[in-house]
Structures are given as C-alpha cells and as structure tokens.
Amino acid sequence: MRLSELHTGEKAYIVKVNGGGAFRKRLLEMGFIRGQEVKSILNAPLKDPIKYQIMEYEVSLRRSEAVMIEISMVKSDVPEYEQSTQDTDESFVKTQPNQTIQKTAQQKDSKTITVALVGNPNSGKTSIFNIASGSHQHVGNYSGVTVDSKEGKLKHKGYNFRMVDLPGTYSLSAYTPEELFVRKHILEKRPDVIINVVSASSLERNMYITTELMELKAPMVIALNMYDELKGSGREFDHEALAQMIDIPIIPTIGKNGFGIPAMLDKIIEIHEAEDKDGNNNVQISYGRVLEKAIYRLKQQFTETDISHLNMPLRYVCIKLLENDKDIRESVSALHNHENIFARTEKERNYIENLLREDPESAFTNARYGFVAGGLRETLSEKTTSSETTRILDTIVTNKYIGFPLFFVFMWVMFEATFTLGAYPMEWIESLVQVIGNFIRANMGDGPLKDLLVDGVVGGVGGVIVFLPNIVILYAFISFMEDSGYMARAAFIMDKVMHKIGLHGKSFIPLIMGFGCNVPAILATRTIESRSSRMITMLINPLMSCSARLPIYILFVSAFFPKHASTALFSIYLFGILLAVIMSKLFRKTLFKEENTPFVMELPPYRMPTVKSTVTHMWDKSRQYLQKMGGIILIASIVIWFLGYFPRNAEKEVVFDEQIEQTSMLFSENKITEQRKDSIISGIEIMRTSAHQENSYIGQVGHFVEPVMRPLGFDWKISVSIITGMAAKEIVVSTLGVLYPGDAESQESLQTRIKNEKYSDGTPVFTTSVVIALMLFVLIYFPCIATIVAIKEESGSWKWGLFTIIYTTLLAWVIAFIAYQIGMLF
C-alpha cells in the first residue's frame, strides 16, 4: 500500500521510502523512517498536496511523492530494524574527549566566545539570537526565513560573545545549500560553542541534527526552545536526565520573551572555561553491530594517513563516506591513499546492504532516530492531546471551498487597511511638511538655497515621506501572515496552482515576500531546491509590487480613484500576479526545461504573533524607509532640483519680471482688481517655471526621451520621473514633487497639483488613461538597482540581471501602450 492511498484521518506505518537522491534523503531526515506512524490530516483545496502528521509535526507532500512511500496499516507487518531491538543503554557509549574539532592558536581568546546557532527551520533560532544579541533580524513561522548567516555581539559576565545565526536545516548532509553552508561554517569557522536550538514541541524530529552535531564532537549546549508550549501540553520531560545520558547540557528557553537565555549564556561560559579539561559531548552513538563493524574496518584504512587538515573526527569521516556524502568524498580524494579508502568504502556499503537489506543512508538515518527515540522514551511522557487550534484553523483556511476566497479576501483587507487607516497619519505628515515649507519661505531670503530647500528637499523628500504610514501598515499585515503560520498554509493551498504554471509550491513564499521588498524575496529563493524553479521565481519576482512602488500607487489612486481606492490598489497588485503567472509559463517553455521537483514543506503550528515581534518588524521597515529618505532619495531630489534649476536664462527672466511689473502697474492705476492681478501674476509665474524647466538640463533629458514615451501618453516630465525611478521607485514621487512644485501661495498637496496640471492648450496632463498606463509601467519596468544586484548574486551571473532589466522594460512599454490606447477609445 502507498501513502497516497491513505484516506484522511487514517493512520499507518512506514515500511519503505523508494526513489533515490536528495529527495529520498530529505524524507528520511524528516522522519519518514521504517516503523514510524504517519497520519493523513487533510487535502489541499485542489486535492494536492496532502498534509500528513509524523513525529508530532505536520508536513505536506504531493501525491506524486506520497506514492513513493510504502506503508502498512498494521505495525506488526513492518520489518524490524536491528537497532530497534538494541538496549537503550548500549546506544550511549563514552568516548575520549580528545576527538573534538581542533581550534587554531589565533582563536584562543579567553574572554571572547564565538557561538553558532544551529537548528531546524521554525525552531526559534532567530528569536533567541535577537533576544541574546539585541539584534532585530526578522523571524517568521515558516521555513527559510534565515537564508544566510547573521552576526550579533553581546557582553555577559565579562565575556564578549560573537553570535552567528545560521540558516535552519534538518541535517548536516550535503544535499542542499543550507546544509552544506552550515556544515562548512562549523568545520571552517570553528565556533567555540554550538547552540543547538530544538523545538520542545517536536523533539524527536528536531534532535536528528543533534545526533550529527554529536558526531562532530564540537562543544555544545542544547536550547530547549518553546518550552512554554511543552509545559502547556501537559507533558513531562526530564531534560536533566536526557542531558546526563548524552553528556550535553539542555537549557529550557522561550525565545519570544528571553526566558532561560541568561542560564544558557552561563552554561556556554562554563563549557568554554572547561574546554581544555574534560569538555562535553563525549557520548558516542552506537549504530548497532553491522554499522559499527563497517565503521571500524573503514577506519583501519586511515591508520597511516594524516587527516588533521580535514578538521573532522575520523569516525565522522568514515560515517559520511559510508553515507556516500559527495562533499566528504571530495575532501578525502586529496589523500594519497584515497583509492584504497574508496575501494574499502564500497565493500562496506555492500556489506551493509546485504545484511540489513537497505542502503547505508537509510540504515544510519534509522539508527540516529532510534538513538533519539531511545533517549526520549525514558525521559518524555506520551502526548495525550493534539492541537485543536491548528486542526480547527486548518479546516477553515485550507477548505476546498473557502480556502482560495479567504486568501484573496485577506489580501483585499490588507490593501483596504493600508489605504484607509494610512490616510489619517498621512494627512498629519502632509500638514507637517507644509508647515516646514512655509517656515522656510517666510524666514529665508529669495535665492537658490531657498529654492533648493523648498522645492528640492521639502518638495522632493516630503512628497515621499507622507506615505510612511501606508508602508508600515502593509508590513504589519505581511508580518502577521509570516509569524502566525498562515504563510506556510498559503503555500500549501497554492502548490497545485504553482505547479501548473511551472513553479514549485515553495516559490509562493518568496513571491508574497516581494510585496514587502524584492531583495529579501530573491534571497529567499535559496530554499527552492530546483534551480529552474528558483531562476524563474527570481525573474518574475520584480513583477510583485514592492513597498517602494506603493507611494506611487497611493499618489495616483487617491487623486483619481478616491471612491474605489482599495479596489484599484488590489487590482494593480493582482495584475502583477497574473502577469507573473504568464511570464512563468513562458519562461518554463522557452528558457528552462520542465523539472518535476518534489514538494516537501513543514507546516508549523499556528502561533499568535507577539506584539514585540510585529512592532519590531514594523519599526525596522520604517527605519529603513527613513534611511532611504535621508540617503538616496534626498540625494536624488537635490540632483533633480539642480538639473531642473540650471542653466538660468537672465534674458527670459527679465521678460517675465517686466510682465509682472506691468500687471502691478495696472492694479495701481485701478484698471484691474486685486483678485485679477493675483490671478495674472500666478499665471505668469507658472509660465516662467514651465519655460525654465523646458530649457533646463532635466528638460533637455526629458525632451530627448519623450518621443519614446509619448505613445504611452507620457510627457517629458513623466518620462524623467520614470528614468530617475530606476535607482529606487520612491524617487518617481520625489521627482514629480520637484517637477510639479505648484503655487507657493496655494499650499496644495502633490495629489491636487498633478490632478490640476494642464498643458498650454488647457487639456489635463494626467488623464485616467495616462494614470493607468503609468501605474502599469511602474509596476513592470526596470527593477531597482538593489534587486538587479540580488539577482546577479543569486543566479551567479550578470547575464540574468541584464536580462531582467531588458525584459521588464520592454514588457512595461508594451503593456502601458496597450492600456493607454484602449483607454483613449472611451
């Protein structure tokens, strides 16, 4: 019987995992081992993938993957593995403490401790890292939040701690970039102490990586994180007894509030100080008679071989060779007798397969889980209840009838709140900007400096900073989706849809992250195993409207579609999604061949996001936005003002001054009213500004590109704002603020100014057709420089960064042209 045949609510036992390669290894490491109980929980709305429960956590598999797993409804039908019959005490064998990873002399600093945090995704590593180091790295309730190492520093009891948060990984194999990155960091950077963060709510699965860290013989402390969830479940766990069994201290912690972290730091100091004495982590896992015999015989091949440069215990090297670890094989291939070693390795692998009737990878995985199960059997009480909250919420958010509508409703509510709630603080900031501008006008003499401050700095930066509340609200919703666990469910229900357009279910999370910022979203594609799916996700990610585009949308939506603002905002985002779907299909058929990549993703339990986590996320994004205001946007505004202010034409200035003087004389002679005088002078000033901009440096650039953009309905000013937006999309707004300064007396908002802007013949510059075409162009064209650099780094070539620039800009022109021409028909 196959796992795919298991009906919802039914339980069975794993017999065998078929297939091969990285996918099979990943399934084994995630707990799909012989004899393990598995339960089918529910199907996604489109009947694929399926959610299963195994080892007290939940994971999703497609039917095409589940069919590879053989199961039995009766446990007695599952063949026994020899390790399961072994007495638990025999698994815990003391070894000599001199087999640890050696440290260089330069690393010996008695008052500086380098610590690496290692653990599964969703174990709370980053929460502990943030609390301990005072950092503000983003945390999320789904796998792949940490895609690179993050470093923080702290002081504790006279010691300087250097903490490194490593990417979440299920093992230390060399099958994924994260696994290899973590292992290389441990072996090459040689941290003084490793903090192995394990989730207390899923100990058996989380402690698999603990067994691999034990094999490395590195000084270690286990952080039993989310300890409150374990206590709340009513289960009893004698962590002190388990710590004694494995010779590794276990410290209960709660990452979200800092409980246990001081005790953990104290224990690290204790281990560091005792490191040259007895140390810790001196228990050797016994893998059973057959595997131990193979390890012993392979070790004999290294008798006269120096492997100190590998910086790994010999036993660990032998185990990894037997597991056919390609990275370790490559390291061993540099040894003078590597041919003899590899020949013996193949003999021992055949020996294991003949006696155990399974490949060595499965045998070692089963043995490690057997070791963990043996320790937990004596220290952890049975689970009596399951999480009703997760079960109830999943029946709603993954329901086949309301799952998809609920997702789109949530997205619409996000945009409604972004626009509606953000309107009030937006007005307050706008008023403050006007007050600052008026203060400068009233207290400074006329001249270039005054014009720079009023029109360049206040007009440019002020035009963008008013949208800060909208950005904060958008990130609050994204943070809620990530921290609550809903993001993983959204990927679960979307997998079949993503599969149909040639993408992986895991692609959905980076795409949603793109609504915040395309750069971290592109970095998050590292979690996608398939290179083709990863590349396509990177190339279409710029079509997800990042928060930098939001000020542009809100500027035009509030000015031209005030009664249907949230719907208009939702529509522009939805159009980007639909366009990404089309481009994904096109790229899959033309640039990247079809790859049927398995979908295996952990579904974490629902958790209520903490106020601190949400506020921290919002504050970080606000700080980044404000830094942008004081950096690239301020510089761009000044440059744009400079290009628009110079060169000065004294002769034309005299002509306009004479016209103003003549108007004043007519008023003094009582030939016109004061109201008429003010109206005429205002018109002359507008003509002066327009004529000056036409002949300025920025005007010359605008007129040069205008023929290309005119078919889209864009004049030279709009064309210039699009060009400046290549550096950062917010600069489009600051450019419009500089190029449409308005009347100093009227104090009109930028929305009002662009709505009232007219050509010399009286026709409006911004019609509905022009606005729609412009928003679509901004949605699609040239990603910001940071996004291009991220694509280059993740793809490994500038070719794909350049390709993204070209295809998005050409596509933007075509889409905007079609939209404008259709709009002109009505």
MARVEX-449042 format. One line per 4 residues: their letters; for each residue x, y, z of C-alpha. Coordinates in steps of 0.05 Angstrom, whole numbers, m for minus. Layout:
% residues N
A	X/Y/Z | ...;
This chain:
% residues 826
MRLS	0/0/0 | 24/70/m16 | 20/132/28 | m20/168/m26;
ELHT	m76/117/m16 | m84/133/57 | m152/167/70 | m160/230/111;
GEKA	m159/213/186 | m127/144/176 | m61/122/207 | m8/75/180;
YIVK	65/56/190 | 123/70/143 | 152/7/110 | 199/36/59;
VNGG	217/101/22 | 231/86/m51 | 267/130/m101 | 335/160/m91;
GAFR	378/222/m87 | 368/284/m46 | 292/278/m42 | 294/209/m11;
KRLL	348/231/38 | 307/291/58 | 245/248/72 | 287/202/116;
EMGF	316/260/154 | 246/289/165 | 225/225/200 | 196/181/145;
IRGQ	234/120/171 | 214/47/178 | 162/34/231 | 144/108/242;
EVKS	70/124/250 | 41/172/198 | m29/202/194 | m65/235/136;
ILNA	m94/301/162 | m125/336/102 | m121/351/28 | m108/419/m3;
PLKD	m169/452/m37 | m147/424/m105 | m134/355/m74 | m59/364/m78;
PIKY	m14/368/m38 | m34/328/24 | m18/345/97 | 9/288/140;
QIME	27/284/213 | 91/248/233 | 135/253/295 | 86/304/325;
YEVS	94/355/269 | 59/366/203 | 88/363/133 | 58/369/63;
LRRS	73/322/5 | 46/319/m66 | 10/255/m85 | 66/241/m135;
EAVM	115/240/m76 | 70/203/m28 | 63/146/m78 | 137/131/m68;
IEIS	127/114/5 | 105/43/22 | 62/36/85 | 26/m17/125;
MVKS	m38/m8/165 | m12/m59/216 | 52/m44/253 | 69/m118/261;
DVPE	76/m123/185 | 134/m74/186 | 202/m109/186 | 243/m96/248;
YEQS	309/m59/243 | 365/m88/286 | 376/m22/323 | 305/m21/349;
TQDT	317/m85/389 | 381/m59/419 | 381/m39/492 | 379/37/500;
DESF	439/39/546 | 483/8/492 | 470/68/448 | 504/115/497;
VKTQ	579/99/496 | 630/146/528 | 689/165/485 | 754/202/498;
PNQT	746/278/499 | 806/289/453 | 766/276/389 | 737/346/385;
IQKT	746/396/329 | 813/429/340 | 820/505/344 | 876/547/318;
AQQK	920/587/365 | 891/652/339 | 822/632/363 | 844/622/435;
DSKT	818/685/469 | 795/670/539 | 747/729/541 | 717/723/472;
ITVA	668/666/456 | 644/652/386 | 577/617/385 | 538/587/326;
LVGN	463/575/330 | 443/512/293 | 374/480/288 | 314/462/246;
PNSG	272/513/210 | 217/540/256 | 256/521/319 | 262/594/341;
KTSI	337/604/329 | 329/675/305 | 285/694/364 | 339/671/413;
FNIA	391/706/371 | 352/772/373 | 339/769/448 | 410/749/465;
SGSH	447/797/419 | 397/854/418 | 390/847/342 | 326/856/302;
QHVG	331/802/250 | 264/783/221 | 231/720/248 | 175/681/215;
NYSG	134/619/227 | 155/583/163 | 219/552/137 | 272/593/100;
VTVD	268/659/139 | 342/657/152 | 377/646/85 | 446/670/105;
SKEG	486/676/169 | 473/736/213 | 522/761/265 | 509/796/331;
KLKH	550/814/392 | 536/819/467 | 571/821/534 | 555/775/592;
KGYN	592/768/657 | 657/797/630 | 656/756/566 | 648/782/495;
FRMV	601/738/456 | 601/735/380 | 537/700/359 | 523/674/289;
DLPG	453/654/269 | 459/601/215 | 404/580/166 | 353/530/190;
TYSL	368/459/167 | 342/389/182 | 411/356/178 | 484/367/162;
SAYT	484/329/97 | 509/360/32 | 443/356/m6 | 420/428/m1;
PEEL	459/495/0 | 435/509/72 | 461/442/98 | 528/450/65;
FVRK	534/522/87 | 520/504/160 | 569/446/160 | 624/486/126;
HILE	615/542/177 | 622/493/235 | 684/459/205 | 719/520/176;
KRPD	699/577/223 | 704/532/284 | 658/565/335 | 678/557/408;
VIIN	609/531/427 | 548/509/386 | 478/526/410 | 434/471/383;
VVSA	364/501/384 | 309/448/386 | 234/458/387 | 205/428/451;
SSLE	140/414/414 | 174/367/364 | 234/337/399 | 243/272/361;
RNMY	248/306/293 | 289/365/319 | 341/323/353 | 361/287/290;
ITTE	410/343/275 | 433/337/347 | 460/268/332 | 500/295/274;
LMEL	529/350/317 | 547/298/368 | 586/261/315 | 627/324/302;
KAPM	648/325/376 | 640/400/380 | 628/434/448 | 553/443/450;
VIAL	493/465/492 | 421/449/473 | 370/504/478 | 303/471/491;
NMYD	263/526/459 | 188/540/461 | 189/507/530 | 123/541/546;
ELKG	88/501/492 | 115/436/521 | 91/454/591 | 24/477/563;
SGRE	14/409/530 | 15/375/598 | 74/330/581 | 131/316/629;
FDHE	202/319/604 | 262/302/647 | 311/343/607 | 365/337/661;
ALAQ	364/261/655 | 370/265/579 | 426/315/585 | 463/266/630;
MIDI	452/210/581 | 481/248/521 | 532/289/561 | 505/354/533;
PIIP	472/408/577 | 399/422/560 | 373/491/579 | 297/506/573;
TIGK	286/572/536 | 229/614/510 | 256/655/452 | 198/704/448;
NGFG	208/731/520 | 280/713/536 | 266/660/589 | 327/616/600;
IPAM	375/656/557 | 418/682/615 | 424/610/641 | 443/587/571;
LDKI	498/640/567 | 523/619/636 | 528/547/612 | 566/569/550;
IEIH	617/604/594 | 623/542/637 | 635/498/575 | 685/548/547;
EAED	724/551/611 | 724/475/619 | 740/463/546 | 813/444/557;
KDGN	796/398/615 | 740/347/606 | 696/385/557 | 627/358/539;
NNVQ	595/319/482 | 635/256/496 | 579/206/482 | 588/163/421;
ISYG	525/138/386 | 526/63/377 | 496/46/309 | 489/m29/320;
RVLE	533/m88/304 | 532/m84/228 | 544/m9/221 | 596/m7/276;
KAIY	635/m64/244 | 635/m27/177 | 658/38/211 | 714/1/247;
RLKQ	740/m33/184 | 739/31/144 | 777/68/200 | 834/18/191;
QFTE	847/47/122 | 867/113/155 | 918/83/203 | 977/116/168;
TDIS	940/175/139 | 940/245/168 | 871/277/164 | 882/333/214;
HLNM	873/384/157 | 801/360/148 | 786/384/218 | 736/327/228;
PLRY	737/267/274 | 758/204/237 | 695/168/258 | 653/224/227;
VCIK	692/219/162 | 680/144/158 | 606/151/172 | 598/204/118;
LLEN	637/162/68 | 590/103/82 | 531/151/71 | 562/170/4;
DKDI	569/243/23 | 597/275/m40 | 629/334/m5 | 668/289/43;
RESV	688/243/m14 | 717/304/m50 | 757/322/12 | 783/251/20;
SALH	801/246/m54 | 861/291/m39 | 892/239/7 | 949/197/m21;
NHEN	914/130/m9 | 844/153/m29 | 835/96/m79 | 844/44/m24;
IFAR	796/83/21 | 742/87/m33 | 750/14/m50 | 741/m6/23;
TEKE	682/42/27 | 646/7/m30 | 659/m61/2 | 630/m38/69;
RNYI	570/m6/35 | 555/m72/0 | 565/m108/66 | 513/m63/100;
ENLL	463/m71/43 | 470/m147/42 | 460/m156/117 | 408/m101/131;
REDP	374/m104/63 | 373/m28/58 | 422/24/35 | 472/54/85;
ESAF	438/122/83 | 373/93/108 | 409/49/159 | 445/108/191;
TNAR	383/151/190 | 342/96/223 | 397/87/275 | 400/161/292;
YGFV	325/165/301 | 329/101/342 | 381/134/387 | 336/195/396;
AGGL	274/153/408 | 310/112/460 | 330/173/499 | 261/205/495;
RETL	226/140/513 | 258/144/582 | 251/219/593 | 189/245/556;
SEKT	117/226/573 | 68/207/518 | 28/261/484 | m45/259/506;
TSSE	m77/314/465 | m68/344/397 | m72/418/379 | m145/433/369;
TTRI	m129/505/348 | m86/482/289 | m137/430/268 | m196/478/270;
LDTI	m160/535/235 | m134/487/181 | m204/462/166 | m222/534/151;
VTNK	m161/565/115 | m147/502/73 | m220/486/59 | m232/468/m14;
YIGF	m290/517/m20 | m266/577/21 | m190/569/22 | m177/609/m41;
PLFF	m231/662/m30 | m206/672/41 | m136/685/16 | m160/738/m34;
VFMW	m205/769/19 | m146/774/65 | m105/808/11 | m162/857/m4;
VMFE	m169/874/70 | m94/886/73 | m98/938/17 | m162/969/45;
ATFT	m128/978/113 | m64/1003/80 | m103/1058/45 | m159/1074/95;
LGAY	m120/1071/161 | m60/1103/130 | m100/1164/106 | m103/1197/174;
PMEW	m29/1197/194 | m13/1212/121 | m53/1277/127 | m16/1295/191;
IESL	52/1285/159 | 30/1324/98 | 9/1382/142 | 77/1379/177;
VQVI	113/1381/110 | 73/1442/90 | 89/1477/156 | 163/1464/146;
GNFI	159/1490/74 | 121/1553/95 | 171/1566/152 | 229/1565/104;
RANM	192/1610/54 | 176/1660/109 | 245/1663/141 | 294/1658/84;
GDGP	311/1709/31 | 300/1693/m42 | 356/1655/m77 | 380/1587/m100;
LKDL	388/1560/m29 | 316/1576/m11 | 292/1545/m75 | 334/1483/m62;
LVDG	306/1473/8 | 233/1488/m10 | 228/1455/m79 | 284/1404/m76;
VVGG	289/1378/m5 | 219/1391/24 | 183/1383/m42 | 221/1320/m62;
VGGV	232/1283/4 | 168/1309/35 | 128/1283/m23 | 153/1212/m8;
IVFL	155/1212/68 | 80/1224/73 | 69/1152/52 | 108/1123/111;
PNIV	43/1102/149 | 19/1062/89 | 86/1025/85 | 83/1009/160;
ILYA	11/982/155 | 29/938/95 | 88/908/133 | 44/896/194;
FISF	m1/851/152 | 57/815/119 | 89/804/188 | 23/775/214;
MEDS	19/726/155 | 91/703/167 | 90/698/243 | 22/665/251;
GYMA	38/606/205 | m12/627/151 | 43/639/100 | 61/565/100;
RAAF	m14/547/92 | m20/595/34 | 39/560/0 | 4/493/16;
IMDK	m62/511/m18 | m26/545/m76 | 22/488/m93 | m21/456/m146;
VMHK	m33/523/m179 | 41/539/m176 | 57/470/m205 | 11/483/m264;
IGLH	48/547/m282 | 115/512/m278 | 135/533/m208 | 146/499/m141;
GKSF	99/509/m82 | 157/539/m44 | 161/594/m97 | 97/624/m68;
IPLI	130/649/m5 | 185/690/m39 | 132/718/m86 | 89/742/m28;
MGFG	151/769/7 | 161/810/m56 | 102/853/m35 | 148/879/20;
CNVP	215/882/m16 | 241/845/m77 | 312/839/m49 | 300/793/11;
AILA	247/757/m31 | 300/740/m83 | 348/718/m28 | 292/672/m1;
TRTI	292/633/m67 | 352/596/m39 | 303/549/m4 | 277/524/m71;
ESRS	316/460/m88 | 302/462/m164 | 349/511/m200 | 300/523/m257;
SRMI	243/539/m209 | 290/582/m168 | 312/621/m231 | 240/631/m255;
TMLI	219/655/m186 | 276/705/m186 | 260/731/m256 | 185/742/m242;
NPLM	194/768/m171 | 203/841/m194 | 131/837/m220 | 108/833/m148;
SCSA	94/904/m127 | 144/920/m72 | 131/972/m18 | 174/1023/m56;
RLPI	120/1025/m111 | 64/1035/m60 | 74/1111/m53 | 66/1118/m129;
YILF	2/1077/m129 | m27/1114/m70 | m9/1181/m100 | m49/1168/m164;
VSAF	m104/1124/m134 | m121/1176/m81 | m122/1231/m134 | m161/1196/m189;
FPKH	m198/1137/m157 | m215/1162/m86 | m282/1125/m82 | m252/1058/m104;
ASTA	m182/1065/m76 | m174/996/m44 | m204/961/m104 | m157/999/m151;
LFSI	m98/983/m107 | m117/910/m103 | m126/907/m179 | m56/933/m194;
YLFG	m26/882/m147 | m70/827/m177 | m48/847/m247 | 24/839/m227;
ILLA	9/769/m201 | m27/749/m265 | 30/777/m307 | 79/737/m265;
VIMS	38/674/m279 | 41/687/m355 | 116/701/m354 | 128/639/m312;
KLFR	93/595/m363 | 132/629/m419 | 200/621/m384 | 185/549/m368;
KTLF	171/534/m442 | 229/574/m470 | 287/585/m422 | 282/529/m371;
KEEN	264/457/m384 | 209/423/m343 | 231/396/m276 | 185/355/m232;
TPFV	213/377/m165 | 183/345/m103 | 143/389/m55 | 162/375/17;
MELP	148/430/67 | 137/432/141 | 72/463/164 | 86/495/231;
PYRM	32/501/285 | m7/566/287 | 22/616/336 | m5/683/357;
PTVK	46/736/334 | 75/774/392 | 65/849/395 | 140/857/403;
STVT	155/817/341 | 105/855/299 | 126/923/325 | 199/905/315;
HMWD	186/885/243 | 147/949/230 | 200/992/263 | 256/960/223;
KSRQ	219/974/158 | 203/1045/180 | 276/1057/198 | 298/1030/130;
YLQK	248/1075/95 | 271/1136/134 | 344/1119/120 | 325/1117/46;
MGGI	294/1186/55 | 358/1214/83 | 401/1177/33 | 387/1161/m39;
ILIA	320/1198/m43 | 349/1262/m13 | 409/1259/m60 | 364/1244/m120;
SIVI	318/1302/m102 | 376/1350/m97 | 405/1326/m163 | 338/1331/m198;
WFLG	327/1401/m169 | 397/1422/m193 | 385/1395/m263 | 317/1430/m265;
YFPR	343/1496/m236 | 402/1506/m283 | 421/1536/m330 | 389/1604/m313;
NAEK	368/1648/m372 | 373/1720/m349 | 341/1749/m412 | 278/1708/m405;
EVVF	275/1723/m330 | 274/1797/m347 | 216/1787/m395 | 174/1753/m342;
DEQI	193/1805/m289 | 171/1861/m337 | 103/1826/m347 | 93/1822/m272;
EQTS	113/1895/m264 | 64/1916/m318 | 8/1877/m283 | 24/1911/m217;
MLFS	21/1979/m252 | m48/1963/m280 | m71/1947/m210 | m41/2011/m181;
ENKI	m78/2050/m235 | m142/2016/m213 | m150/1984/m282 | m156/1914/m253;
TEQR	m178/1885/m187 | m130/1855/m136 | m160/1786/m148 | m148/1795/m223;
KDSI	m77/1818/m210 | m61/1757/m167 | m90/1711/m219 | m49/1742/m276;
ISGI	16/1741/m235 | 3/1669/m215 | m5/1651/m288 | 59/1688/m306;
EIMR	98/1650/m251 | 72/1584/m277 | 93/1603/m348 | 161/1624/m320;
TSAH	170/1557/m284 | 146/1518/m345 | 192/1555/m393 | 251/1549/m347;
QENS	240/1474/m337 | 233/1464/m412 | 303/1494/m423 | 337/1465/m362;
YIGQ	384/1405/m362 | 329/1359/m338 | 283/1387/m392 | 333/1371/m445;
VGHF	338/1299/m420 | 263/1295/m417 | 253/1320/m487 | 306/1271/m512;
VEPV	267/1210/m486 | 197/1239/m496 | 188/1211/m567 | 196/1141/m540;
MRPL	146/1152/m483 | 96/1197/m519 | 57/1137/m549 | 42/1118/m477;
GFDW	13/1187/m462 | 74/1209/m421 | 103/1279/m428 | 176/1296/m415;
KISV	165/1307/m340 | 133/1238/m331 | 189/1208/m373 | 242/1240/m328;
SIIT	208/1213/m265 | 209/1143/m296 | 283/1148/m311 | 300/1171/m240;
GMAA	258/1115/m212 | 308/1064/m237 | 351/1077/m176 | 293/1070/m127;
KEIV	219/1071/m143 | 202/1123/m89 | 243/1173/m129 | 187/1175/m180;
VSTL	144/1211/m129 | 200/1257/m106 | 215/1275/m179 | 142/1292/m192;
GVLY	143/1334/m128 | 202/1374/m155 | 177/1380/m227 | 106/1400/m206;
PGDA	121/1449/m150 | 54/1485/m155 | 37/1554/m129 | 73/1575/m65;
ESQE	10/1611/m42 | m39/1553/m52 | m3/1501/m8 | m35/1445/m49;
SLQT	m17/1372/m38 | 20/1335/m93 | m43/1296/m109 | m81/1360/m122;
RIKN	m24/1390/m162 | m18/1332/m211 | m93/1327/m217 | m98/1401/m236;
EKYS	m36/1401/m282 | m53/1422/m353 | m18/1432/m419 | m16/1500/m451;
DGTP	m79/1484/m491 | m117/1471/m427 | m121/1394/m432 | m102/1356/m369;
VFTT	m33/1323/m367 | m58/1265/m324 | m120/1233/m353 | m148/1167/m328;
SVVI	m115/1132/m387 | m47/1163/m372 | m52/1146/m298 | m69/1073/m311;
ALML	m13/1067/m363 | 36/1100/m315 | 19/1055/m256 | 25/993/m301;
FVLI	92/1018/m327 | 118/1029/m257 | 92/960/m236 | 132/925/m290;
YFPC	193/964/m312 | 267/963/m291 | 273/936/m220 | 314/979/m173;
IATI	390/972/m173 | 390/932/m108 | 343/880/m139 | 387/873/m200;
VAIK	448/862/m156 | 409/809/m116 | 390/772/m179 | 463/773/m201;
EESG	487/746/m134 | 435/690/m130 | 439/670/m203 | 515/675/m205;
SWKW	516/717/m269 | 504/789/m291 | 471/759/m352 | 406/747/m314;
GLFT	407/815/m282 | 414/847/m351 | 360/802/m379 | 313/824/m323;
IIYT	325/897/m340 | 311/887/m414 | 251/842/m410 | 215/881/m355;
TLLA	226/948/m390 | 203/923/m458 | 143/888/m427 | 125/952/m388;
WVIA	126/993/m452 | 81/944/m490 | 31/936/m432 | 27/1011/m419;
FIAY	19/1025/m494 | m39/977/m499 | m72/1005/m436 | m66/1077/m459;
QIGM	m91/1063/m530 | m151/1024/m503 | m165/1080/m454 | m165/1131/m510;
LF	m223/1095/m543 | m271/1113/m486;
